[in-house]
């Protein structure tokens, strides 16, 4: 099943994504043509602006790759805008409670489930050529990036409309270093708690990994939505390796 079809019907088999941090439609198109299941367009920490998002979504149209947008904050206008532009789903950072998760779901859904503004002529509905009722339900990935988020993962997973609990490893590890007293355990234990919370609610878990060799480890923990590095990091490491190789030869 394609991720584009519906948030609530995501497959449980592993699906591989990649972080798009540069904001280039050419890189997005290449990544999609390469065969990633989904791409994450990062409006929180990425270099691309909102203005650069639409060309990237257009670049992957016609491929089997879904476009997920990480908004910088859970603001309803930001969420509605990227969905209107044709994102297949959203990722929201720093989700720490069920109330926050519920507000995100409401921002992403039309009434009666939510409060998203209704327009028939946006790109998501082929500019009026397709009925909004025919459009797929957006995928919603809630990022668990703090000890508080881990502690409330069970409640967050129970919110109808949240499809994936997506661990932000850098922020979570940072929080664990500075707030050890509040942690339910070490990093691995926190991962296990998030996976268990998601499975208990029939939801999925995701994580960003930097080394493809680590993917089997996270699959073994129960993660099914795995992003493998970012366009920026892949270019950086490749260029560093190129120069290192040349420096050793000349």
RAZI-V892343 format. One record per residue. BURIAL is b if it has 16 or more other C-alpha atoms within 10 Angstrom, else e. D_CENTER is the distance of its C-alpha to the mean C-alpha in Angstrom with 2 decimals. Layout:
BURIAL&D_CENTER + BURIAL&D_CENTER
This chain:
e&17.86 + e&15.49 + b&11.97 + b&13.34 + b&16.00 + b&14.62 + b&12.01 + b&14.86 + e&15.99 + b&13.30 + e&15.35 + e&15.88 + e&16.55 + e&14.29 + b&11.83 + b&11.12 + b&8.68 + b&9.35 + b&8.61 + b&10.72 + b&12.53 + b&15.94 + b&15.66 + b&17.92 + b&18.07 + e&20.23 + b&17.77 + b&15.02 + b&17.78 + e&18.92 + b&15.65 + b&15.40 + e&19.10 + e&18.80 + e&16.99 + b&13.33 + b&11.86 + b&8.74 + b&7.99 + b&5.54 + b&8.22 + b&8.64 + b&11.09 + b&11.37 + e&12.92 + b&13.10 + e&16.53 + b&15.91 + e&16.99 + e&16.36 + e&19.35 + b&17.74 + b&14.75 + b&17.00 + b&18.68 + b&15.53 + b&14.58 + b&18.27 + b&18.35 + b&16.16 + e&17.99 + e&20.26 + e&18.22 + b&16.57 + b&13.15 + b&10.55 + b&9.01 + b&5.71 + b&6.64 + b&6.05 + b&9.52 + b&11.92 + b&13.24 + b&13.39 + e&16.20 + b&17.01 + e&18.21 + b&15.08 + b&13.01 + b&15.91 + b&16.39 + b&13.17 + b&13.52 + b&17.18 + b&16.54 + b&15.01 + b&11.22 + b&10.50 + b&7.94 + b&6.29 + b&4.24 + b&7.54 + b&9.03 + b&12.20 + b&12.58 + b&16.01 + b&17.83 + b&18.17 + e&19.57 + b&16.58 + b&14.35 + b&17.12 + e&17.30 + b&13.69 + b&14.46 + b&17.74 + b&16.40 + b&14.35 + b&17.33 + b&20.83 + e&23.85 + e&25.04 + e&21.71 + e&20.44 + b&21.65 + b&19.85 + e&22.51 + e&23.81 + e&24.64 + b&25.71 + e&25.79 + b&22.28 + b&20.60 + b&18.35 + b&21.75 + b&23.33 + e&25.20 + e&27.22 + e&27.93 + e&25.81 + e&26.02 + b&23.03 + e&23.92 + e&23.20 + b&19.62 + b&16.84 + b&15.28 + b&11.81 + b&8.91 + b&7.87 + b&5.46 + b&7.82 + b&7.83 + b&11.22 + b&12.67 + b&16.32 + b&19.33 + b&19.50 + b&16.07 + b&17.24 + b&20.54 + b&19.15 + b&16.55 + b&19.04 + b&19.46 + b&15.81 + b&15.31 + b&18.40 + b&17.16 + e&17.40 + b&14.46 + b&11.78 + b&10.54 + b&8.39 + b&9.26 + b&6.91 + b&9.58 + b&9.84 + b&12.96 + e&14.69 + b&14.87 + b&15.77 + b&18.40 + e&19.73 + b&20.20 + b&21.90 + e&24.28 + e&25.34 + e&25.40 + e&26.58 + e&28.97 + e&26.34 + b&24.24 + e&24.60 + e&24.80 + e&23.59 + b&20.11 + e&20.61 + e&21.91 + b&18.97 + b&16.65 + b&19.21 + b&19.29 + b&15.60 + b&15.89 + b&19.15 + b&17.95 + b&15.29 + b&17.92 + e&20.50 + b&18.77 + e&17.92 + b&14.15 + b&11.83 + b&10.44 + b&7.99 + b&8.70 + b&9.12 + b&12.74 + e&15.13 + e&17.84 + e&17.69 + e&20.65 + e&18.64 + b&16.61 + e&19.56 + e&19.74 + b&16.29 + e&16.92 + e&20.16 + e&18.63 + b&16.86 + b&13.25 + b&12.30 + b&8.72 + b&9.33 + b&8.31 + b&11.80 + b&12.60 + b&12.42 + b&14.88 + b&16.75 + e&17.28 + e&18.35 + e&20.83 + e&22.06 + e&22.79 + e&24.36 + e&26.60 + e&27.57 + e&28.54 + e&30.47 + e&32.43 + e&33.06 + e&34.45 + e&36.61 + e&37.86 + e&39.09 + e&40.97 + e&42.65
